[in-house]
Amino acid sequence: MIGHLAHIVRHPIKSIGYEDIRSAPLTQGRVLPFDRTWAVSHQGAKFDSPLGEWAKKMNFVRGAAAPGLMAVQAQMHDDGTVELTHPDLWHLRIDPDRPADQAKLIEWLKPLWPATRPAPRAVERVENQSLADMAAPYISLLSMSSLAALGDAAGATLSRHRFRGNLWVDGWAPWAERALIGKRLRVGETVLEVEMPITRCRATCANPANGAEDFDTLQWLEKLNGDWQFGLYAVVIEGGDIALGDPVEVL
């Protein structure tokens, strides 16, 4: 079962923008560099800002609560700034560690965040800790063939960015990745160990082109496979460089 690495995606600010990249260094026991490095907490968060340790997703601004966030794209620049774009908003380029720019981000998010929910409060960062949905240093691994099979079953063309994945593999049979729990994979110079499937939420129902909920992803996943799982969580066992086109081999 050999495929190839078709896409590498990082999400510098949790739930606020995705960025396709061509290559990345992976380190043993670490996430994809600059993936969910920052997150925006809201006024209902169960911790005082600044955050000192990983916290659950319910404490942060996220796409399941505000589908419009799914249409944000991000680009990291060499100077450490992050540029954010959205089809309905102005371009924003910020340094997420700079207080003045953090205030700009909070203001920028207001049109996308429901007035009925606790308002965005602060930009959070924890040294050497991704603020992803899981505390463990997971890298997500997904299949382009399974995405196509999901879309074909529903008669829809689905963007991979609905799923906020890191590594997308092409060349596997549809849904073949569901048998890989506990297996090790060689991806370029690295070795990953698959630990568990990813259970999805309603954020995947929003179209990344415009932020509108237009597809019941969860209903179709359950119809096809009997659950809401799509993709895998894996950990880096051996570090190294990865790049687009690298072979992905089950060991």
Kinemage of the C-alpha trace (Angstrom):
@kinemage 1
@onewidth
@group {chain A} dominant
@subgroup {mainchain}
@vectorlist {calphas} color= white
{ca met a 1} P 0.000 0.000 0.000
{ca ile a 2} L 2.049 2.898 -1.330
{ca gly a 3} L 0.805 6.387 -2.058
{ca his a 4} L 2.419 9.787 -2.325
{ca leu a 5} L 2.209 13.017 -0.376
{ca ala a 6} L -0.137 15.254 -2.344
{ca his a 7} L -0.602 18.186 0.051
{ca ile a 8} L 0.943 19.588 3.224
{ca val a 9} L -1.191 22.053 5.169
{ca arg a 10} L -0.631 24.019 8.353
{ca his a 11} L -2.970 26.219 10.361
{ca pro a 12} L -0.902 28.823 12.242
{ca ile a 13} L -3.846 30.204 14.260
{ca lys a 14} L -6.318 27.560 15.443
{ca ser a 15} L -9.533 27.657 13.349
{ca ile a 16} L -8.456 30.900 11.677
{ca gly a 17} L -6.911 30.120 8.318
{ca tyr a 18} L -5.220 27.287 6.420
{ca glu a 19} L -1.986 27.421 4.407
{ca asp a 20} L -0.655 24.984 1.811
{ca ile a 21} L 3.115 24.522 1.936
{ca arg a 22} L 5.524 22.517 -0.206
{ca ser a 23} L 7.807 20.989 2.417
{ca ala a 24} L 8.462 20.856 6.143
{ca pro a 25} L 10.887 19.420 8.694
{ca leu a 26} L 9.275 16.988 11.128
{ca thr a 27} L 10.708 16.365 14.588
{ca gln a 28} L 10.184 13.281 16.720
{ca gly a 29} L 7.296 13.832 19.112
{ca arg a 30} L 6.342 17.226 17.660
{ca val a 31} L 3.554 18.558 15.452
{ca leu a 32} L 3.936 20.054 11.986
{ca pro a 33} L 5.871 23.322 12.516
{ca phe a 34} L 3.600 26.335 13.091
{ca asp a 35} L 0.426 24.263 13.189
{ca arg a 36} L -2.032 25.710 15.744
{ca thr a 37} L 0.774 27.679 17.382
{ca trp a 38} L -1.747 30.363 18.373
{ca ala a 39} L -5.422 30.283 19.281
{ca val a 40} L -7.993 32.933 20.195
{ca ser a 41} L -9.759 32.376 23.506
{ca his a 42} L -13.241 33.769 24.129
{ca gln a 43} L -14.798 35.431 27.147
{ca gly a 44} L -16.378 32.178 28.303
{ca ala a 45} L -13.017 30.372 28.500
{ca lys a 46} L -12.379 28.334 31.654
{ca phe a 47} L -8.926 29.794 32.197
{ca asp a 48} L -7.371 33.183 32.802
{ca ser a 49} L -5.323 34.694 29.993
{ca pro a 50} L -2.468 34.247 29.255
{ca leu a 51} L -2.884 30.505 28.898
{ca gly a 52} L -0.272 28.393 30.687
{ca glu a 53} L -1.034 24.922 29.316
{ca trp a 54} L -3.074 23.138 26.669
{ca ala a 55} L -6.842 23.665 26.985
{ca lys a 56} L -9.889 22.069 25.368
{ca lys a 57} L -11.292 23.407 22.110
{ca met a 58} L -14.475 24.702 23.799
{ca asn a 59} L -12.383 27.575 25.203
{ca phe a 60} L -11.477 28.977 21.792
{ca val a 61} L -12.938 30.590 18.703
{ca arg a 62} L -13.618 27.712 16.276
{ca gly a 63} L -15.339 26.847 13.052
{ca ala a 64} L -18.025 24.626 14.580
{ca ala a 65} L -19.429 27.737 16.296
{ca ala a 66} L -18.774 30.167 13.435
{ca pro a 67} L -18.818 28.557 9.959
{ca gly a 68} L -17.560 31.787 8.375
{ca leu a 69} L -14.147 31.114 9.923
{ca met a 70} L -13.729 28.159 7.572
{ca ala a 71} L -13.240 30.582 4.648
{ca val a 72} L -10.166 32.237 6.174
{ca gln a 73} L -6.866 31.590 4.409
{ca ala a 74} L -3.471 32.197 5.997
{ca gln a 75} L 0.056 32.841 4.818
{ca met a 76} L 3.096 32.949 7.087
{ca his a 77} L 5.900 35.283 6.053
{ca asp a 78} L 9.620 35.038 6.746
{ca asp a 79} L 9.392 37.838 9.301
{ca gly a 80} L 7.010 35.786 11.438
{ca thr a 81} L 3.878 37.694 10.491
{ca val a 82} L 0.682 35.954 9.402
{ca glu a 83} L -1.470 37.323 6.591
{ca leu a 84} L -5.175 36.484 6.780
{ca thr a 85} L -7.727 36.788 3.989
{ca his a 86} L -11.472 36.190 3.809
{ca pro a 87} L -13.864 36.780 0.886
{ca asp a 88} L -15.963 39.212 2.954
{ca leu a 89} L -13.244 41.004 4.956
{ca trp a 90} L -10.179 43.163 4.458
{ca his a 91} L -6.686 41.646 4.294
{ca leu a 92} L -4.971 41.548 7.669
{ca arg a 93} L -1.268 41.027 8.300
{ca ile a 94} L -0.228 40.677 11.922
{ca asp a 95} L 2.452 39.483 14.292
{ca pro a 96} L 0.367 37.214 16.562
{ca asp a 97} L 2.791 37.799 19.461
{ca arg a 98} L 2.489 41.595 19.322
{ca pro a 99} L -0.228 43.024 21.620
{ca ala a 100} L -1.281 45.758 19.198
{ca asp a 101} L -1.678 43.212 16.405
{ca gln a 102} L -3.556 40.856 18.688
{ca ala a 103} L -6.124 43.610 19.216
{ca lys a 104} L -6.398 43.995 15.433
{ca leu a 105} L -7.110 40.288 15.075
{ca ile a 106} L -9.823 40.370 17.740
{ca glu a 107} L -11.477 43.262 15.904
{ca trp a 108} L -11.142 41.509 12.533
{ca leu a 109} L -12.922 38.425 13.861
{ca lys a 110} L -16.031 40.257 15.103
{ca pro a 111} L -18.031 40.049 11.833
{ca leu a 112} L -17.399 36.293 11.673
{ca trp a 113} L -18.286 35.433 15.266
{ca pro a 114} L -21.926 35.047 16.424
{ca ala a 115} L -23.139 37.828 18.706
{ca thr a 116} L -24.942 35.175 20.760
{ca arg a 117} L -21.651 33.561 21.841
{ca pro a 118} L -18.961 34.805 24.257
{ca ala a 119} L -16.839 37.313 22.331
{ca pro a 120} L -13.247 36.698 21.223
{ca arg a 121} L -10.986 37.726 24.099
{ca ala a 122} L -7.240 37.156 23.636
{ca val a 123} L -4.586 35.509 21.466
{ca glu a 124} L -3.041 32.583 23.341
{ca arg a 125} L 0.234 30.743 22.899
{ca val a 126} L 1.944 28.047 24.962
{ca glu a 127} L 5.641 27.434 24.361
{ca asn a 128} L 6.317 24.084 22.649
{ca gln a 129} L 2.624 23.139 22.706
{ca ser a 130} L 0.235 23.055 19.780
{ca leu a 131} L -3.242 24.325 20.640
{ca ala a 132} L -4.917 21.709 18.443
{ca asp a 133} L -8.014 19.804 19.542
{ca met a 134} L -5.840 17.089 21.105
{ca ala a 135} L -3.083 17.704 23.648
{ca ala a 136} L -0.844 14.998 22.195
{ca pro a 137} L 1.571 16.097 19.436
{ca tyr a 138} L -0.444 14.618 16.605
{ca ile a 139} L -0.074 15.133 12.887
{ca ser a 140} L -3.251 14.434 10.934
{ca leu a 141} L -3.113 12.156 7.919
{ca leu a 142} L -5.909 12.005 5.351
{ca ser a 143} L -6.701 10.324 2.028
{ca met a 144} L -7.539 12.129 -1.201
{ca ser a 145} L -9.239 8.966 -2.495
{ca ser a 146} L -11.545 8.844 0.530
{ca leu a 147} L -12.398 12.511 0.047
{ca ala a 148} L -13.292 11.811 -3.584
{ca ala a 149} L -15.369 8.787 -2.547
{ca leu a 150} L -17.278 10.873 -0.020
{ca gly a 151} L -18.002 13.533 -2.625
{ca asp a 152} L -18.949 11.017 -5.311
{ca ala a 153} L -21.425 9.290 -3.002
{ca ala a 154} L -23.146 12.594 -2.302
{ca gly a 155} L -22.814 14.013 -5.813
{ca ala a 156} L -20.725 16.905 -4.525
{ca thr a 157} L -17.242 18.317 -5.058
{ca leu a 158} L -15.662 18.714 -1.619
{ca ser a 159} L -12.671 20.842 -0.677
{ca arg a 160} L -10.057 19.065 1.410
{ca his a 161} L -9.828 22.194 3.551
{ca arg a 162} L -13.146 21.282 5.194
{ca phe a 163} L -11.135 18.803 7.237
{ca arg a 164} L -8.198 20.973 8.350
{ca gly a 165} L -5.753 18.116 7.726
{ca asn a 166} L -1.950 18.260 7.708
{ca leu a 167} L -0.798 15.530 5.320
{ca trp a 168} L -2.938 14.391 2.382
{ca val a 169} L -2.029 11.125 0.685
{ca asp a 170} L -3.006 10.244 -2.880
{ca gly a 171} L -2.897 6.764 -4.396
{ca trp a 172} L -4.540 4.710 -1.652
{ca ala a 173} L -7.809 2.877 -2.225
{ca pro a 174} L -10.815 4.749 -0.792
{ca trp a 175} L -11.141 4.244 2.979
{ca ala a 176} L -8.058 1.977 3.099
{ca glu a 177} L -6.544 4.250 5.757
{ca arg a 178} L -9.197 3.072 8.232
{ca ala a 179} L -7.207 -0.184 8.616
{ca leu a 180} L -3.968 1.586 9.545
{ca ile a 181} L -4.481 2.098 13.289
{ca gly a 182} L -1.299 0.924 15.032
{ca lys a 183} L 0.689 0.808 11.786
{ca arg a 184} L 3.837 2.734 10.952
{ca leu a 185} L 4.257 4.728 7.768
{ca arg a 186} L 7.349 6.033 6.041
{ca val a 187} L 6.735 9.509 4.645
{ca gly a 188} L 9.782 10.919 2.902
{ca glu a 189} L 12.608 10.806 5.467
{ca thr a 190} L 10.255 10.343 8.417
{ca val a 191} L 8.385 7.534 10.132
{ca leu a 192} L 4.929 8.125 11.613
{ca glu a 193} L 2.912 5.816 13.842
{ca val a 194} L -0.853 5.914 13.464
{ca glu a 195} L -2.591 6.080 16.848
{ca met a 196} L -6.304 6.755 16.350
{ca pro a 197} L -9.005 7.891 13.928
{ca ile a 198} L -10.238 11.489 13.884
{ca thr a 199} L -13.881 12.013 14.820
{ca arg a 200} L -15.306 15.008 12.979
{ca cys a 201} L -17.512 17.924 14.037
{ca arg a 202} L -19.872 20.307 12.253
{ca ala a 203} L -17.040 22.598 11.145
{ca thr a 204} L -16.629 20.242 8.186
{ca cys a 205} L -20.128 21.149 6.984
{ca ala a 206} L -18.935 24.643 5.967
{ca asn a 207} L -17.575 25.417 2.509
{ca pro a 208} L -14.037 26.890 2.728
{ca ala a 209} L -14.769 29.031 -0.334
{ca asn a 210} L -17.395 31.144 1.421
{ca gly a 211} L -17.966 29.867 4.960
{ca ala a 212} L -21.533 28.745 4.246
{ca glu a 213} L -22.838 25.438 5.603
{ca asp a 214} L -23.787 23.582 2.424
{ca phe a 215} L -23.037 19.885 3.007
{ca asp a 216} L -23.973 17.544 5.858
{ca thr a 217} L -20.590 15.879 6.176
{ca leu a 218} L -21.476 13.993 9.338
{ca gln a 219} L -24.636 12.517 7.869
{ca trp a 220} L -22.784 11.255 4.805
{ca leu a 221} L -19.879 9.818 6.813
{ca glu a 222} L -22.340 7.919 8.975
{ca lys a 223} L -24.259 6.727 5.927
{ca leu a 224} L -21.091 5.383 4.276
{ca asn a 225} L -19.130 4.060 7.265
{ca gly a 226} L -21.392 4.092 10.304
{ca asp a 227} L -19.427 6.759 12.172
{ca trp a 228} L -18.157 10.348 11.954
{ca gln a 229} L -14.515 9.439 11.414
{ca phe a 230} L -12.383 10.859 8.625
{ca gly a 231} L -8.585 10.768 8.729
{ca leu a 232} L -6.019 9.603 11.255
{ca tyr a 233} L -3.943 10.990 14.090
{ca ala a 234} L -0.270 9.968 13.942
{ca val a 235} L 2.905 10.768 15.882
{ca val a 236} L 6.395 11.310 14.499
{ca ile a 237} L 8.608 8.372 15.504
{ca glu a 238} L 11.605 9.333 13.335
{ca gly a 239} L 12.113 12.914 12.236
{ca gly a 240} L 13.291 14.271 8.909
{ca asp a 241} L 12.143 16.335 5.959
{ca ile a 242} L 8.960 15.801 3.988
{ca ala a 243} L 7.998 17.343 0.647
{ca leu a 244} L 5.230 17.147 -1.905
{ca gly a 245} L 5.510 14.005 -3.989
{ca asp a 246} L 7.262 11.960 -1.309
{ca pro a 247} L 6.238 8.272 -1.241
{ca val a 248} L 4.029 7.188 1.659
{ca glu a 249} L 4.618 3.522 2.482
{ca val a 250} L 3.051 1.284 5.093
{ca leu a 251} L 5.860 -0.487 6.965
